[in-house]
């Protein structure tokens, strides 16, 4: 169990290193055209530039489209304008993040729901870990985001390239606190498979017991919230 805990701690550190990268102040100050309009939430300017022939899905140096920039800046009206004009709502930036996952990681449930409404598929495989927005939200304990992703049909039992599901990440990368208890219960109530073990054959229940997460262990033992 000690080795298992050390591995999980190291993997958590890896997540921090390879997390999403929002535009830096230097990048923002250098933005022009649609990227600048998206960052500023200027829907009128987006329309003007698009009518003048600007490329809706132009990429910056990190592979971000104006829609990604709008998501990082939480600019809903800019996102609406881009979607109405035909921008790709399912584009992935250089680290393979989409708008929904960007909003999910930021715990921006309103923007995330808007992105789904505008056509961003919550079932997309995203991130360097070949995961999903639901896995990212479960990892971070974002309760309302998890609730909305489940309602939108996000895949409950997708296994990422670390060998973990959303349920597993809520246990091994969470702190066992209230938010993570709620996330686990939401996933179980939705039908997430509690039997899917990690690459070492360790179940979510075994991980919860090893960490002393009694409420999570109890929920997993019952198989529902």
N, C-alpha and C positions, 0 to 999 in steps of 0.2 A: 504493500500500500504506500510505503514511503516513496518508492521509485515512481509510482503512478502520480503522486502529488507533485513531485519535482518536475516530471514531464509536463504536467498541466500548467505549472507556474511558468516554465520556460516557453510554452506555447502561448500563454497569455502575453508574455513580453514580446513575442514575435508579432502578435496581433497589433500591439501598440506601434511597432516599428513600421508595419505595412498598412497602417490605417489609411483611410481616405485623405487626400491632400486638397484642402480648399485653396482657392487662389490666394496668393500672398499679397500683402500690401503693395509690393513692387509690381506684381503682375496686374493687379487691379488698376494701378495708376497708369500702366502702359496700355490698357485695353482701349480699343477703338471700335467704332461701328457697332454691330449687334452685340458683341461681348460687353461693351461699355453700357449700352442701353439696357441689356439684361441685368447687369450688376446694379444699375441704378433703378431698376423697376420701371423704366420709361416705355410703356406700351405704345404711346403715340410715336415715339422715335423708332421703335421696332417696326411699326407699320410703314413709316416713311422710308426707312432703309430697305425694307423688303420690296416695296413698290419700285424702288430705284435699282433693284436687281441684286441686292446683297444676298450672299449664300446663307441660308437659314441654319445649315449644319456645319458651318466653318469651324475648324478646330484651332484651339490655342496650342502652345508648346507642350501642354500636358494632355492633349487630346480632348479637352473640354469643349463642347458645343455651347452656344449661348444658353440653351436650355439647362445644361449642367450648371453654368454660372448662375442662372436664375435660381436654381435649386439650392446651391450653396448659400446664396444671399437671401433665401426665403422670400423671393419675389413672385408671388402668386399671379399678379396681373401680367407680368412679363411672360410667365409660363403660359398663361391662357392665350396671350397674343401670338406667341410662337407656335402653339398648337393649332390655333385657328388658321394660321398661314401655311401650315403643312410641315413644320419642323418634326424631325424624328423623335418621338417621345420614348423610344426604346433604345436609343443610342447608348453605347458604353464608352466611357472615357478611357484614358490610357491604363488605369488600374482595374478596368472592367467593372466600374460602378455605373449604375443607372440612376435616374432621378429618384425613383422610389427608394432605393437603398440609401442614397445620400440623405433623403428626408428621414428615413427610418433611423439611421445612425444619429442624426441630429435631434431625434425625439420630436420631430416636427410633424405630428400626426395630421394636422390640417393640410399642409402642403402635400404630404404623401397621398392622402385621399384625393386631393385635386389632381395629382399626377396620374393616379389610376383612372379617375374620371376622364382625363384627357387622352387616355389610351396607353399609358405605361403598364405593361403586363407584370403583375406581382409574382408571376411564376418564373421570371427570368433567372438564369444562372448568372451570378455576378461575383465580383471581387477576385483577387488572386487565389482565394481559397475554394473557388468553384462552389460557392454557397448560394444563399438567397437572402432577400431582405428580411425574411422571417428569422432566419438563423442569426443574422446580425442584431436584430431587435431583441431576440431572446437572450443572446450573449450579454447585451447591455441592460437587460431588465426593464425595457421600455413597454410598460403594460398596455397602454392605450394603442400604441403602434401595433403590438402583437395582436390585440383584439381586432383591430381593423384589417390587418393582413389576413387573419384567419377568415374573417367575414368576406374578404375579397377573393378567397380561393387560393391563397398561397399554399404551396406544397408542404404538408405537415412533416413528412418523413424523408425529405431529401437529405442525402448524406454528402457532406462536402469532402474536399480532398485531404482533410485531417481525420476523416472517419467519423465525424460527428453530425448528429441531427440538431435541430433547434432545441429539442428537449435535453439532449446531452449537454449542449453548450450552456443552457440555463443552469445546469447543475455544476459542471466542472469549471466554468468561467464566472459563475455568479458568487455571491457572498452568503447565500442562504437566507437573506433578509426578506422583508415583506414583499418587495416588488418581484423578486424571483419566485417566491411561493405563488404569487398570483399568476405569473407567467406559466409556471409549471401546471397549475390548475387549468388555465385557459387551454393550453395545449392538450392536456389529457381529456378535458371535456369535449374538445373538438375531434378527438379520436386519434391523437398521436400515439404511435407504437412505442410503448415503454420497454419493449423487449429488445430493441435494437441496441446492441452493445458497441463499444469502441473497438479499435483494431486489436486490443489486447484481450478482448472478450469480456470486458468489465461493463456491467449494465449501469444505467442511470441510477438505479436504486442502490447498487453497491457503492457508487461514487458518493451519493448523498449520505449513506451511512458512515462511510469513511471520514467524511468531513463534519459529521455531527449535525447535519441539516435535518433535524427531526421532523419538522412540518413537511418538508419536501419528501422525505422518506415515507412518511405516512400517506401522502397523496399518491406516491408511486406504488405503494403496497396495495392500495385500494384500486388503483388503475384509473382513477378519475379524481376530479377536484372535490 
